Amino acid sequence: MIKLTYEQIAEKIKEKSGISQEELDQRVKEKMDHLSGLISKDGAAHIIANELGVNAFEEISGKIKLNKLLPGMRSVEVVGKIMALYDIREFTTQRGNGKVGSFFIADESGRSRITCWNSATDKMAGLKEGSIIKIKNGYAKENNGKVELHLNDNSEIEINPAGETVEVPDNMAVSDMQRKKIAELAESDFNVEILGTIVQVFDPRFFEVCPQCGKRARQREDKFHCDQHQEVQPEYSYVMNAIIDDGTETIRTVLFRQQAEKFIGKPREAMLQYREEKEKFEEVKTDLLGQMVKLGGRVNKNTMFDRLELMVNNVDTNPDPEAEIARLKTA
Ligand SMILES: [Zn+2]
């Protein structure tokens, strides 16, 4: 059910039926009295809308600006520019394995997180930060007090839709990540962004994963095993660390797979080559040192070393200096 406020429903009823606010309030009150407090004011307004033959939900599916999204809307169509794109994560619940991917889009009115579940994550192939996209058949849900658009198998993503332009205001935040100074980071931060200089880069570490589920594959004698898929021919995944300094403090950051690729600006093939030819990575390190980078993620306490680390889920190696200056001015 779409969560319209009383005012929104009332507006719709007045517009479609021509009754006055006073008359509507009166009918709502009677309905509530009649049902002896078993119904909310909004609920009563919905009933009256029905009695008057007013469909309070019409015209609110279909194409819509991001700031008009309401939880419960279905078959929503939006057009926006991708502001931030995150990795697809796999997870396991009692009902089995799942996948989820997300990104933020913005238009001139606002910004929303788009979440893709399971096979809908396939629709994220080819998306890039900065792309203009049209989404069809999304459904809006509330999450942590914010409205998100969720995509399932019936949803569609069109890249560079013909005839659509999007003007995102300069002061629109890229995501709902909170910008913090490194010295301000706390163990509980799960959606923060830092901006700093790369001061140290460590060699990537490689490990075997199951090609089907992406989970760690363990060696037993000369074969590799996945808990779920038994004996497998493993693929390689990787993780790398870098130290970032923003003038207040330094922090060790942890970059897995796609984030590591974005961080060094090289594809998976190059990464896999460094596994065999370690010395080639030295050049990469030298290039990275002193570079400015913007990293988003969650803070994790490494209990073994008693230090905070940033588990990175978004990398921007080319932060826009004008946007950063504007942010300092408004901070
Ligand atoms: Zn597996």
Residues whose N, C-alpha, C, O or C-beta is under 5 A from the ligand:
A	BS01	ZN	C210 Q212 C213 C226 Q228 H229
